[in-house]
Amino acid sequence: MVSEALRMSVGLIIMNNKITLILADEGVYNLSTVDHEKINGPEVSKHLKTLQEFGCDIIADQQAMETNKIKQCSVTVCLKDKQEIAQIIAQCNYVIGV
């Protein structure tokens, strides 16, 4: 499901749409440097890297990162608290939730 949403986001950003990717709660696991193929998980790191190359802002829930003990990410992320994330979402024209 996450892999499909990321693929859709890649398509949107290629068409010159402004994309901000926010990962919260267990979603932050997708940012980890673990080899997803080795654990039979969907490939997400290549989509994350592509989004970042096209200028997508990638934001992660700081508390979720700490709770889930994720210290290294496969891409550069900006950590925000839940209140900041809520404000960002409130300002969006469209939200794709997974």
SEFIZA-3560 file (N, C-alpha, C; in Angstrom, 3 decimals):
REM SEFIZA-3560
<numar><xx>0.818</xx><yy>-1.189</yy><zz>0.000</zz><atom>N</atom></numar>
<numar><xx>0.000</xx><yy>0.000</yy><zz>0.000</zz><atom>CA</atom></numar>
<numar><xx>0.867</xx><yy>1.262</yy><zz>0.000</zz><atom>C</atom></numar>
<numar><xx>1.872</xx><yy>1.302</yy><zz>0.883</zz><atom>N</atom></numar>
<numar><xx>2.760</xx><yy>2.465</yy><zz>0.948</zz><atom>CA</atom></numar>
<numar><xx>3.534</xx><yy>2.600</yy><zz>-0.349</zz><atom>C</atom></numar>
<numar><xx>4.009</xx><yy>1.481</yy><zz>-0.868</zz><atom>N</atom></numar>
<numar><xx>4.763</xx><yy>1.505</yy><zz>-2.110</zz><atom>CA</atom></numar>
<numar><xx>3.915</xx><yy>2.090</yy><zz>-3.245</zz><atom>C</atom></numar>
<numar><xx>2.641</xx><yy>1.735</yy><zz>-3.289</zz><atom>N</atom></numar>
<numar><xx>1.744</xx><yy>2.251</yy><zz>-4.328</zz><atom>CA</atom></numar>
<numar><xx>1.533</xx><yy>3.757</yy><zz>-4.166</zz><atom>C</atom></numar>
<numar><xx>1.362</xx><yy>4.216</yy><zz>-2.938</zz><atom>N</atom></numar>
<numar><xx>1.180</xx><yy>5.651</yy><zz>-2.697</zz><atom>CA</atom></numar>
<numar><xx>2.438</xx><yy>6.423</yy><zz>-3.077</zz><atom>C</atom></numar>
<numar><xx>3.601</xx><yy>5.855</yy><zz>-2.809</zz><atom>N</atom></numar>
<numar><xx>4.846</xx><yy>6.510</yy><zz>-3.182</zz><atom>CA</atom></numar>
<numar><xx>5.000</xx><yy>6.564</yy><zz>-4.697</zz><atom>C</atom></numar>
<numar><xx>4.611</xx><yy>5.495</yy><zz>-5.373</zz><atom>N</atom></numar>
<numar><xx>4.656</xx><yy>5.477</yy><zz>-6.841</zz><atom>CA</atom></numar>
<numar><xx>3.732</xx><yy>6.551</yy><zz>-7.416</zz><atom>C</atom></numar>
<numar><xx>2.557</xx><yy>6.695</yy><zz>-6.816</zz><atom>N</atom></numar>
<numar><xx>1.626</xx><yy>7.718</yy><zz>-7.261</zz><atom>CA</atom></numar>
<numar><xx>2.215</xx><yy>9.113</yy><zz>-7.021</zz><atom>C</atom></numar>
<numar><xx>2.886</xx><yy>9.289</yy><zz>-5.908</zz><atom>N</atom></numar>
<numar><xx>3.524</xx><yy>10.571</yy><zz>-5.598</zz><atom>CA</atom></numar>
<numar><xx>4.625</xx><yy>10.900</yy><zz>-6.596</zz><atom>C</atom></numar>
<numar><xx>5.379</xx><yy>9.891</yy><zz>-7.001</zz><atom>N</atom></numar>
<numar><xx>6.420</xx><yy>10.105</yy><zz>-8.016</zz><atom>CA</atom></numar>
<numar><xx>5.774</xx><yy>10.611</yy><zz>-9.303</zz><atom>C</atom></numar>
<numar><xx>4.665</xx><yy>9.998</yy><zz>-9.702</zz><atom>N</atom></numar>
<numar><xx>3.960</xx><yy>10.441</yy><zz>-10.896</zz><atom>CA</atom></numar>
<numar><xx>3.478</xx><yy>11.878</yy><zz>-10.772</zz><atom>C</atom></numar>
<numar><xx>2.984</xx><yy>12.240</yy><zz>-9.609</zz><atom>N</atom></numar>
<numar><xx>2.495</xx><yy>13.602</yy><zz>-9.394</zz><atom>CA</atom></numar>
<numar><xx>3.623</xx><yy>14.624</yy><zz>-9.433</zz><atom>C</atom></numar>
<numar><xx>4.750</xx><yy>14.296</yy><zz>-8.827</zz><atom>N</atom></numar>
<numar><xx>5.849</xx><yy>15.271</yy><zz>-8.784</zz><atom>CA</atom></numar>
<numar><xx>6.486</xx><yy>15.432</yy><zz>-10.160</zz><atom>C</atom></numar>
<numar><xx>6.500</xx><yy>14.368</yy><zz>-10.954</zz><atom>N</atom></numar>
<numar><xx>7.039</xx><yy>14.460</yy><zz>-12.312</zz><atom>CA</atom></numar>
<numar><xx>6.181</xx><yy>15.400</yy><zz>-13.161</zz><atom>C</atom></numar>
<numar><xx>4.904</xx><yy>15.499</yy><zz>-12.835</zz><atom>N</atom></numar>
<numar><xx>3.991</xx><yy>16.388</yy><zz>-13.564</zz><atom>CA</atom></numar>
<numar><xx>3.988</xx><yy>17.797</yy><zz>-12.967</zz><atom>C</atom></numar>
<numar><xx>5.070</xx><yy>18.154</yy><zz>-12.256</zz><atom>N</atom></numar>
<numar><xx>5.282</xx><yy>19.492</yy><zz>-11.692</zz><atom>CA</atom></numar>
<numar><xx>4.319</xx><yy>19.870</yy><zz>-10.572</zz><atom>C</atom></numar>
<numar><xx>3.835</xx><yy>18.909</yy><zz>-9.833</zz><atom>N</atom></numar>
<numar><xx>3.037</xx><yy>19.195</yy><zz>-8.645</zz><atom>CA</atom></numar>
<numar><xx>3.960</xx><yy>19.298</yy><zz>-7.442</zz><atom>C</atom></numar>
<numar><xx>3.655</xx><yy>20.180</yy><zz>-6.504</zz><atom>N</atom></numar>
<numar><xx>4.420</xx><yy>20.316</yy><zz>-5.263</zz><atom>CA</atom></numar>
<numar><xx>3.959</xx><yy>19.209</yy><zz>-4.320</zz><atom>C</atom></numar>
<numar><xx>4.889</xx><yy>18.380</yy><zz>-3.893</zz><atom>N</atom></numar>
<numar><xx>4.587</xx><yy>17.247</yy><zz>-3.025</zz><atom>CA</atom></numar>
<numar><xx>5.353</xx><yy>17.406</yy><zz>-1.716</zz><atom>C</atom></numar>
<numar><xx>4.660</xx><yy>17.180</yy><zz>-0.613</zz><atom>N</atom></numar>
<numar><xx>5.298</xx><yy>17.068</yy><zz>0.688</zz><atom>CA</atom></numar>
<numar><xx>4.908</xx><yy>15.707</yy><zz>1.244</zz><atom>C</atom></numar>
<numar><xx>5.889</xx><yy>14.879</yy><zz>1.525</zz><atom>N</atom></numar>
<numar><xx>5.640</xx><yy>13.541</yy><zz>2.051</zz><atom>CA</atom></numar>
<numar><xx>5.804</xx><yy>13.582</yy><zz>3.559</zz><atom>C</atom></numar>
<numar><xx>4.787</xx><yy>13.128</yy><zz>4.267</zz><atom>N</atom></numar>
<numar><xx>4.833</xx><yy>13.092</yy><zz>5.729</zz><atom>CA</atom></numar>
<numar><xx>4.678</xx><yy>11.647</yy><zz>6.180</zz><atom>C</atom></numar>
<numar><xx>5.619</xx><yy>11.198</yy><zz>6.988</zz><atom>N</atom></numar>
<numar><xx>5.547</xx><yy>9.848</yy><zz>7.548</zz><atom>CA</atom></numar>
<numar><xx>5.408</xx><yy>9.969</yy><zz>9.068</zz><atom>C</atom></numar>
<numar><xx>4.388</xx><yy>9.304</yy><zz>9.597</zz><atom>N</atom></numar>
<numar><xx>4.114</xx><yy>9.358</yy><zz>11.030</zz><atom>CA</atom></numar>
<numar><xx>3.846</xx><yy>7.952</yy><zz>11.558</zz><atom>C</atom></numar>
<numar><xx>3.804</xx><yy>7.856</yy><zz>12.860</zz><atom>N</atom></numar>
<numar><xx>3.540</xx><yy>6.583</yy><zz>13.540</zz><atom>CA</atom></numar>
<numar><xx>4.425</xx><yy>5.476</yy><zz>12.953</zz><atom>C</atom></numar>
<numar><xx>3.862</xx><yy>4.316</yy><zz>12.630</zz><atom>N</atom></numar>
<numar><xx>4.665</xx><yy>3.214</yy><zz>12.093</zz><atom>CA</atom></numar>
<numar><xx>5.161</xx><yy>3.491</yy><zz>10.675</zz><atom>C</atom></numar>
<numar><xx>4.623</xx><yy>4.499</yy><zz>10.036</zz><atom>N</atom></numar>
<numar><xx>5.061</xx><yy>4.862</yy><zz>8.693</zz><atom>CA</atom></numar>
<numar><xx>6.519</xx><yy>5.251</yy><zz>8.618</zz><atom>C</atom></numar>
<numar><xx>7.091</xx><yy>5.685</yy><zz>9.751</zz><atom>N</atom></numar>
<numar><xx>8.497</xx><yy>6.088</yy><zz>9.761</zz><atom>CA</atom></numar>
<numar><xx>9.432</xx><yy>4.910</yy><zz>9.503</zz><atom>C</atom></numar>
<numar><xx>8.950</xx><yy>3.687</yy><zz>9.704</zz><atom>N</atom></numar>
<numar><xx>9.786</xx><yy>2.515</yy><zz>9.407</zz><atom>CA</atom></numar>
<numar><xx>10.206</xx><yy>2.499</yy><zz>7.937</zz><atom>C</atom></numar>
<numar><xx>9.410</xx><yy>3.106</yy><zz>7.069</zz><atom>N</atom></numar>
<numar><xx>9.750</xx><yy>3.155</yy><zz>5.646</zz><atom>CA</atom></numar>
<numar><xx>10.993</xx><yy>3.988</yy><zz>5.378</zz><atom>C</atom></numar>
<numar><xx>11.384</xx><yy>4.812</yy><zz>6.324</zz><atom>N</atom></numar>
<numar><xx>12.576</xx><yy>5.640</yy><zz>6.169</zz><atom>CA</atom></numar>
<numar><xx>13.852</xx><yy>4.917</yy><zz>6.587</zz><atom>C</atom></numar>
<numar><xx>13.719</xx><yy>3.786</yy><zz>7.255</zz><atom>N</atom></numar>
<numar><xx>14.889</xx><yy>3.094</yy><zz>7.783</zz><atom>CA</atom></numar>
<numar><xx>15.783</xx><yy>2.594</yy><zz>6.659</zz><atom>C</atom></numar>
<numar><xx>17.004</xx><yy>2.318</yy><zz>7.009</zz><atom>N</atom></numar>
<numar><xx>17.980</xx><yy>1.849</yy><zz>6.024</zz><atom>CA</atom></numar>
<numar><xx>17.932</xx><yy>0.330</yy><zz>5.829</zz><atom>C</atom></numar>
<numar><xx>16.966</xx><yy>-0.329</yy><zz>6.457</zz><atom>N</atom></numar>
<numar><xx>16.845</xx><yy>-1.779</yy><zz>6.317</zz><atom>CA</atom></numar>
<numar><xx>16.592</xx><yy>-2.127</yy><zz>4.849</zz><atom>C</atom></numar>
<numar><xx>17.125</xx><yy>-3.248</yy><zz>4.408</zz><atom>N</atom></numar>
<numar><xx>16.902</xx><yy>-3.731</yy><zz>3.044</zz><atom>CA</atom></numar>
<numar><xx>15.519</xx><yy>-4.372</yy><zz>3.007</zz><atom>C</atom></numar>
<numar><xx>14.542</xx><yy>-3.647</yy><zz>2.474</zz><atom>N</atom></numar>
<numar><xx>13.159</xx><yy>-4.112</yy><zz>2.494</zz><atom>CA</atom></numar>
<numar><xx>12.965</xx><yy>-5.416</yy><zz>1.725</zz><atom>C</atom></numar>
<numar><xx>13.771</xx><yy>-5.649</yy><zz>0.701</zz><atom>N</atom></numar>
<numar><xx>13.649</xx><yy>-6.889</yy><zz>-0.064</zz><atom>CA</atom></numar>
<numar><xx>14.026</xx><yy>-8.099</yy><zz>0.793</zz><atom>C</atom></numar>
<numar><xx>15.008</xx><yy>-7.928</yy><zz>1.670</zz><atom>N</atom></numar>
<numar><xx>15.450</xx><yy>-9.050</yy><zz>2.513</zz><atom>CA</atom></numar>
<numar><xx>14.369</xx><yy>-9.475</yy><zz>3.503</zz><atom>C</atom></numar>
<numar><xx>13.480</xx><yy>-8.553</yy><zz>3.849</zz><atom>N</atom></numar>
<numar><xx>12.415</xx><yy>-8.898</yy><zz>4.795</zz><atom>CA</atom></numar>
<numar><xx>11.074</xx><yy>-9.074</yy><zz>4.066</zz><atom>C</atom></numar>
<numar><xx>11.165</xx><yy>-9.266</yy><zz>2.746</zz><atom>N</atom></numar>
<numar><xx>9.983</xx><yy>-9.461</yy><zz>1.895</zz><atom>CA</atom></numar>
<numar><xx>9.003</xx><yy>-8.293</yy><zz>1.980</zz><atom>C</atom></numar>
<numar><xx>9.536</xx><yy>-7.107</yy><zz>2.167</zz><atom>N</atom></numar>
<numar><xx>8.711</xx><yy>-5.908</yy><zz>2.201</zz><atom>CA</atom></numar>
<numar><xx>8.738</xx><yy>-5.214</yy><zz>0.853</zz><atom>C</atom></numar>
<numar><xx>7.818</xx><yy>-4.280</yy><zz>0.657</zz><atom>N</atom></numar>
<numar><xx>7.807</xx><yy>-3.556</yy><zz>-0.620</zz><atom>CA</atom></numar>
<numar><xx>9.014</xx><yy>-2.638</yy><zz>-0.737</zz><atom>C</atom></numar>
<numar><xx>9.464</xx><yy>-2.421</yy><zz>-1.955</zz><atom>N</atom></numar>
<numar><xx>10.587</xx><yy>-1.522</yy><zz>-2.220</zz><atom>CA</atom></numar>
<numar><xx>10.103</xx><yy>-0.088</yy><zz>-2.073</zz><atom>C</atom></numar>
<numar><xx>10.637</xx><yy>0.614</yy><zz>-1.099</zz><atom>N</atom></numar>
<numar><xx>10.227</xx><yy>2.001</yy><zz>-0.897</zz><atom>CA</atom></numar>
<numar><xx>11.382</xx><yy>2.979</yy><zz>-1.036</zz><atom>C</atom></numar>
<numar><xx>12.597</xx><yy>2.540</yy><zz>-0.765</zz><atom>N</atom></numar>
<numar><xx>13.721</xx><yy>3.472</yy><zz>-0.754</zz><atom>CA</atom></numar>
<numar><xx>13.969</xx><yy>4.105</yy><zz>-2.117</zz><atom>C</atom></numar>
<numar><xx>13.781</xx><yy>3.348</yy><zz>-3.197</zz><atom>N</atom></numar>
<numar><xx>14.000</xx><yy>3.943</yy><zz>-4.519</zz><atom>CA</atom></numar>
<numar><xx>12.963</xx><yy>5.023</yy><zz>-4.810</zz><atom>C</atom></numar>
<numar><xx>11.726</xx><yy>4.828</yy><zz>-4.344</zz><atom>N</atom></numar>
<numar><xx>10.694</xx><yy>5.854</yy><zz>-4.526</zz><atom>CA</atom></numar>
<numar><xx>11.001</xx><yy>7.089</yy><zz>-3.684</zz><atom>C</atom></numar>
<numar><xx>11.456</xx><yy>6.865</yy><zz>-2.460</zz><atom>N</atom></numar>
<numar><xx>11.815</xx><yy>7.991</yy><zz>-1.591</zz><atom>CA</atom></numar>
<numar><xx>12.955</xx><yy>8.800</yy><zz>-2.194</zz><atom>C</atom></numar>
<numar><xx>13.963</xx><yy>8.103</yy><zz>-2.706</zz><atom>N</atom></numar>
<numar><xx>15.105</xx><yy>8.797</yy><zz>-3.316</zz><atom>CA</atom></numar>
<numar><xx>14.685</xx><yy>9.573</yy><zz>-4.555</zz><atom>C</atom></numar>
<numar><xx>13.811</xx><yy>8.983</yy><zz>-5.370</zz><atom>N</atom></numar>
<numar><xx>13.324</xx><yy>9.676</yy><zz>-6.563</zz><atom>CA</atom></numar>
<numar><xx>12.549</xx><yy>10.932</yy><zz>-6.174</zz><atom>C</atom></numar>
<numar><xx>11.671</xx><yy>10.813</yy><zz>-5.189</zz><atom>N</atom></numar>
<numar><xx>10.907</xx><yy>11.976</yy><zz>-4.730</zz><atom>CA</atom></numar>
<numar><xx>11.848</xx><yy>13.078</yy><zz>-4.260</zz><atom>C</atom></numar>
<numar><xx>12.865</xx><yy>12.704</yy><zz>-3.496</zz><atom>N</atom></numar>
<numar><xx>13.802</xx><yy>13.700</yy><zz>-2.993</zz><atom>CA</atom></numar>
<numar><xx>14.581</xx><yy>14.356</yy><zz>-4.132</zz><atom>C</atom></numar>
<numar><xx>14.972</xx><yy>13.577</yy><zz>-5.123</zz><atom>N</atom></numar>
<numar><xx>15.693</xx><yy>14.127</yy><zz>-6.277</zz><atom>CA</atom></numar>
<numar><xx>14.862</xx><yy>15.165</yy><zz>-7.025</zz><atom>C</atom></numar>
<numar><xx>13.543</xx><yy>15.003</yy><zz>-6.999</zz><atom>N</atom></numar>
<numar><xx>12.657</xx><yy>15.947</yy><zz>-7.676</zz><atom>CA</atom></numar>
<numar><xx>12.212</xx><yy>17.092</yy><zz>-6.761</zz><atom>C</atom></numar>
<numar><xx>12.806</xx><yy>17.197</yy><zz>-5.587</zz><atom>N</atom></numar>
<numar><xx>12.529</xx><yy>18.331</yy><zz>-4.708</zz><atom>CA</atom></numar>
<numar><xx>11.415</xx><yy>18.141</yy><zz>-3.706</zz><atom>C</atom></numar>
<numar><xx>10.983</xx><yy>16.931</yy><zz>-3.506</zz><atom>N</atom></numar>
<numar><xx>9.932</xx><yy>16.654</yy><zz>-2.525</zz><atom>CA</atom></numar>
<numar><xx>10.468</xx><yy>16.845</yy><zz>-1.108</zz><atom>C</atom></numar>
<numar><xx>9.717</xx><yy>17.576</yy><zz>-0.295</zz><atom>N</atom></numar>
<numar><xx>10.062</xx><yy>17.685</yy><zz>1.127</zz><atom>CA</atom></numar>
<numar><xx>9.586</xx><yy>16.417</yy><zz>1.819</zz><atom>C</atom></numar>
<numar><xx>10.477</xx><yy>15.784</yy><zz>2.562</zz><atom>N</atom></numar>
<numar><xx>10.129</xx><yy>14.571</yy><zz>3.299</zz><atom>CA</atom></numar>
<numar><xx>10.200</xx><yy>14.901</yy><zz>4.783</zz><atom>C</atom></numar>
<numar><xx>9.048</xx><yy>14.755</yy><zz>5.435</zz><atom>N</atom></numar>
<numar><xx>8.918</xx><yy>15.115</yy><zz>6.849</zz><atom>CA</atom></numar>
<numar><xx>8.570</xx><yy>13.863</yy><zz>7.632</zz><atom>C</atom></numar>
<numar><xx>9.198</xx><yy>13.730</yy><zz>8.803</zz><atom>N</atom></numar>
<numar><xx>8.906</xx><yy>12.594</yy><zz>9.668</zz><atom>CA</atom></numar>
<numar><xx>8.498</xx><yy>13.090</yy><zz>11.055</zz><atom>C</atom></numar>
<numar><xx>7.605</xx><yy>12.356</yy><zz>11.662</zz><atom>N</atom></numar>
<numar><xx>7.153</xx><yy>12.629</yy><zz>13.019</zz><atom>CA</atom></numar>
<numar><xx>8.313</xx><yy>12.324</yy><zz>13.978</zz><atom>C</atom></numar>
<numar><xx>8.815</xx><yy>13.362</yy><zz>14.611</zz><atom>N</atom></numar>
<numar><xx>9.987</xx><yy>13.216</yy><zz>15.477</zz><atom>CA</atom></numar>
<numar><xx>9.743</xx><yy>12.219</yy><zz>16.606</zz><atom>C</atom></numar>
<numar><xx>8.583</xx><yy>12.278</yy><zz>17.234</zz><atom>N</atom></numar>
<numar><xx>8.290</xx><yy>11.356</yy><zz>18.336</zz><atom>CA</atom></numar>
<numar><xx>8.258</xx><yy>9.911</yy><zz>17.853</zz><atom>C</atom></numar>
<numar><xx>7.685</xx><yy>9.685</yy><zz>16.673</zz><atom>N</atom></numar>
<numar><xx>7.629</xx><yy>8.330</yy><zz>16.124</zz><atom>CA</atom></numar>
<numar><xx>9.030</xx><yy>7.819</yy><zz>15.805</zz><atom>C</atom></numar>
<numar><xx>9.890</xx><yy>8.696</yy><zz>15.301</zz><atom>N</atom></numar>
<numar><xx>11.273</xx><yy>8.295</yy><zz>15.013</zz><atom>CA</atom></numar>
<numar><xx>11.976</xx><yy>7.860</yy><zz>16.296</zz><atom>C</atom></numar>
<numar><xx>11.773</xx><yy>8.624</yy><zz>17.363</zz><atom>N</atom></numar>
<numar><xx>12.404</xx><yy>8.297</yy><zz>18.646</zz><atom>CA</atom></numar>
<numar><xx>11.806</xx><yy>7.031</yy><zz>19.245</zz><atom>C</atom></numar>
<numar><xx>10.475</xx><yy>6.920</yy><zz>19.223</zz><atom>N</atom></numar>
<numar><xx>9.790</xx><yy>5.756</yy><zz>19.783</zz><atom>CA</atom></numar>
<numar><xx>10.213</xx><yy>4.470</yy><zz>19.083</zz><atom>C</atom></numar>
<numar><xx>10.342</xx><yy>4.546</yy><zz>17.772</zz><atom>N</atom></numar>
<numar><xx>10.702</xx><yy>3.361</yy><zz>16.979</zz><atom>CA</atom></numar>
<numar><xx>12.209</xx><yy>3.190</yy><zz>16.799</zz><atom>C</atom></numar>
<numar><xx>12.962</xx><yy>4.052</yy><zz>17.472</zz><atom>N</atom></numar>
<numar><xx>14.428</xx><yy>3.960</yy><zz>17.508</zz><atom>CA</atom></numar>
<numar><xx>15.063</xx><yy>3.979</yy><zz>16.113</zz><atom>C</atom></numar>
<numar><xx>14.547</xx><yy>4.833</yy><zz>15.246</zz><atom>N</atom></numar>
<numar><xx>15.108</xx><yy>4.968</yy><zz>13.907</zz><atom>CA</atom></numar>
<numar><xx>16.079</xx><yy>6.147</yy><zz>13.938</zz><atom>C</atom></numar>
<numar><xx>17.346</xx><yy>5.824</yy><zz>13.768</zz><atom>N</atom></numar>
<numar><xx>18.397</xx><yy>6.833</yy><zz>13.862</zz><atom>CA</atom></numar>
<numar><xx>18.999</xx><yy>7.173</yy><zz>12.506</zz><atom>C</atom></numar>
<numar><xx>18.951</xx><yy>6.232</yy><zz>11.567</zz><atom>N</atom></numar>
<numar><xx>19.474</xx><yy>6.457</yy><zz>10.219</zz><atom>CA</atom></numar>
<numar><xx>18.353</xx><yy>6.278</yy><zz>9.216</zz><atom>C</atom></numar>
<numar><xx>18.324</xx><yy>7.174</yy><zz>8.237</zz><atom>N</atom></numar>
<numar><xx>17.285</xx><yy>7.124</yy><zz>7.206</zz><atom>CA</atom></numar>
<numar><xx>17.924</xx><yy>6.935</yy><zz>5.836</zz><atom>C</atom></numar>
<numar><xx>17.142</xx><yy>6.384</yy><zz>4.933</zz><atom>N</atom></numar>
<numar><xx>17.623</xx><yy>6.162</yy><zz>3.569</zz><atom>CA</atom></numar>
<numar><xx>17.652</xx><yy>7.460</yy><zz>2.763</zz><atom>C</atom></numar>
<numar><xx>16.951</xx><yy>8.497</yy><zz>3.240</zz><atom>N</atom></numar>
<numar><xx>16.925</xx><yy>9.819</yy><zz>2.605</zz><atom>CA</atom></numar>
<numar><xx>16.998</xx><yy>10.886</yy><zz>3.700</zz><atom>C</atom></numar>
<numar><xx>17.220</xx><yy>12.116</yy><zz>3.288</zz><atom>N</atom></numar>
<numar><xx>17.253</xx><yy>13.222</yy><zz>4.237</zz><atom>CA</atom></numar>
<numar><xx>15.826</xx><yy>13.585</yy><zz>4.620</zz><atom>C</atom></numar>
<numar><xx>15.560</xx><yy>13.681</yy><zz>5.915</zz><atom>N</atom></numar>
<numar><xx>14.222</xx><yy>14.025</yy><zz>6.394</zz><atom>CA</atom></numar>
<numar><xx>14.288</xx><yy>15.224</yy><zz>7.326</zz><atom>C</atom></numar>
<numar><xx>13.191</xx><yy>15.919</yy><zz>7.400</zz><atom>N</atom></numar>
<numar><xx>13.029</xx><yy>17.026</yy><zz>8.326</zz><atom>CA</atom></numar>
<numar><xx>12.107</xx><yy>16.528</yy><zz>9.438</zz><atom>C</atom></numar>
<numar><xx>12.568</xx><yy>16.582</yy><zz>10.666</zz><atom>N</atom></numar>
<numar><xx>11.763</xx><yy>16.105</yy><zz>11.791</zz><atom>CA</atom></numar>
<numar><xx>10.868</xx><yy>17.229</yy><zz>12.310</zz><atom>C</atom></numar>
<numar><xx>9.605</xx><yy>16.908</yy><zz>12.518</zz><atom>N</atom></numar>
<numar><xx>8.626</xx><yy>17.863</yy><zz>13.031</zz><atom>CA</atom></numar>
<numar><xx>7.790</xx><yy>17.188</yy><zz>14.107</zz><atom>C</atom></numar>
<numar><xx>7.261</xx><yy>18.005</yy><zz>15.033</zz><atom>N</atom></numar>
<numar><xx>6.353</xx><yy>17.426</yy><zz>16.029</zz><atom>CA</atom></numar>
<numar><xx>4.943</xx><yy>17.338</yy><zz>15.441</zz><atom>C</atom></numar>
<numar><xx>4.064</xx><yy>16.649</yy><zz>16.150</zz><atom>N</atom></numar>
<numar><xx>2.718</xx><yy>16.394</yy><zz>15.632</zz><atom>CA</atom></numar>
<numar><xx>1.941</xx><yy>17.686</yy><zz>15.355</zz><atom>C</atom></numar>
<numar><xx>2.143</xx><yy>18.697</yy><zz>16.173</zz><atom>N</atom></numar>
<numar><xx>1.439</xx><yy>19.963</yy><zz>15.976</zz><atom>CA</atom></numar>
<numar><xx>1.882</xx><yy>20.637</yy><zz>14.678</zz><atom>C</atom></numar>
<numar><xx>3.193</xx><yy>20.633</yy><zz>14.415</zz><atom>N</atom></numar>
<numar><xx>3.698</xx><yy>21.213</yy><zz>13.165</zz><atom>CA</atom></numar>
<numar><xx>3.181</xx><yy>20.439</yy><zz>11.957</zz><atom>C</atom></numar>
<numar><xx>3.138</xx><yy>19.118</yy><zz>12.083</zz><atom>N</atom></numar>
<numar><xx>2.635</xx><yy>18.278</yy><zz>10.995</zz><atom>CA</atom></numar>
<numar><xx>1.163</xx><yy>18.575</yy><zz>10.742</zz><atom>C</atom></numar>
<numar><xx>0.389</xx><yy>18.728</yy><zz>11.796</zz><atom>N</atom></numar>
<numar><xx>-1.039</xx><yy>19.050</yy><zz>11.644</zz><atom>CA</atom></numar>
<numar><xx>-1.220</xx><yy>20.380</yy><zz>10.922</zz><atom>C</atom></numar>
<numar><xx>-0.378</xx><yy>21.353</yy><zz>11.226</zz><atom>N</atom></numar>
<numar><xx>-0.469</xx><yy>22.656</yy><zz>10.555</zz><atom>CA</atom></numar>
<numar><xx>-0.141</xx><yy>22.534</yy><zz>9.067</zz><atom>C</atom></numar>
<numar><xx>0.868</xx><yy>21.733</yy><zz>8.754</zz><atom>N</atom></numar>
<numar><xx>1.243</xx><yy>21.523</yy><zz>7.344</zz><atom>CA</atom></numar>
<numar><xx>0.087</xx><yy>20.876</yy><zz>6.589</zz><atom>C</atom></numar>
<numar><xx>-0.509</xx><yy>19.855</yy><zz>7.174</zz><atom>N</atom></numar>
<numar><xx>-1.620</xx><yy>19.154</yy><zz>6.528</zz><atom>CA</atom></numar>
<numar><xx>-2.808</xx><yy>20.095</yy><zz>6.349</zz><atom>C</atom></numar>
<numar><xx>-3.072</xx><yy>20.927</yy><zz>7.339</zz><atom>N</atom></numar>
<numar><xx>-4.199</xx><yy>21.869</yy><zz>7.257</zz><atom>CA</atom></numar>
<numar><xx>-4.048</xx><yy>22.850</yy><zz>6.099</zz><atom>C</atom></numar>
<numar><xx>-2.818</xx><yy>23.120</yy><zz>5.688</zz><atom>N</atom></numar>
<numar><xx>-2.566</xx><yy>24.073</yy><zz>4.608</zz><atom>CA</atom></numar>
<numar><xx>-2.553</xx><yy>23.423</yy><zz>3.220</zz><atom>C</atom></numar>
<numar><xx>-2.652</xx><yy>22.109</yy><zz>3.161</zz><atom>N</atom></numar>
<numar><xx>-2.583</xx><yy>21.397</yy><zz>1.885</zz><atom>CA</atom></numar>
<numar><xx>-3.900</xx><yy>21.494</yy><zz>1.125</zz><atom>C</atom></numar>
<numar><xx>-3.783</xx><yy>21.518</yy><zz>-0.188</zz><atom>N</atom></numar>
<numar><xx>-4.974</xx><yy>21.485</yy><zz>-1.047</zz><atom>CA</atom></numar>
<numar><xx>-5.539</xx><yy>20.061</yy><zz>-1.116</zz><atom>C</atom></numar>
<numar><xx>-4.662</xx><yy>19.068</yy><zz>-1.151</zz><atom>N</atom></numar>
<numar><xx>-5.057</xx><yy>17.666</yy><zz>-1.245</zz><atom>CA</atom></numar>
<numar><xx>-4.176</xx><yy>16.844</yy><zz>-0.322</zz><atom>C</atom></numar>
<numar><xx>-4.755</xx><yy>15.772</yy><zz>0.217</zz><atom>N</atom></numar>
<numar><xx>-4.005</xx><yy>14.866</yy><zz>1.082</zz><atom>CA</atom></numar>
<numar><xx>-4.293</xx><yy>13.437</yy><zz>0.628</zz><atom>C</atom></numar>
<numar><xx>-3.216</xx><yy>12.677</yy><zz>0.431</zz><atom>N</atom></numar>
<numar><xx>-3.346</xx><yy>11.252</yy><zz>0.126</zz><atom>CA</atom></numar>
<numar><xx>-2.921</xx><yy>10.512</yy><zz>1.380</zz><atom>C</atom></numar>
<numar><xx>-3.827</xx><yy>9.812</yy><zz>2.003</zz><atom>N</atom></numar>
<numar><xx>-3.525</xx><yy>9.107</yy><zz>3.253</zz><atom>CA</atom></numar>
<numar><xx>-3.434</xx><yy>7.615</yy><zz>3.047</zz><atom>C</atom></numar>
<numar><xx>-2.459</xx><yy>7.017</yy><zz>3.711</zz><atom>N</atom></numar>
<numar><xx>-2.295</xx><yy>5.566</yy><zz>3.653</zz><atom>CA</atom></numar>
<numar><xx>-2.174</xx><yy>5.042</yy><zz>5.057</zz><atom>C</atom></numar>
//
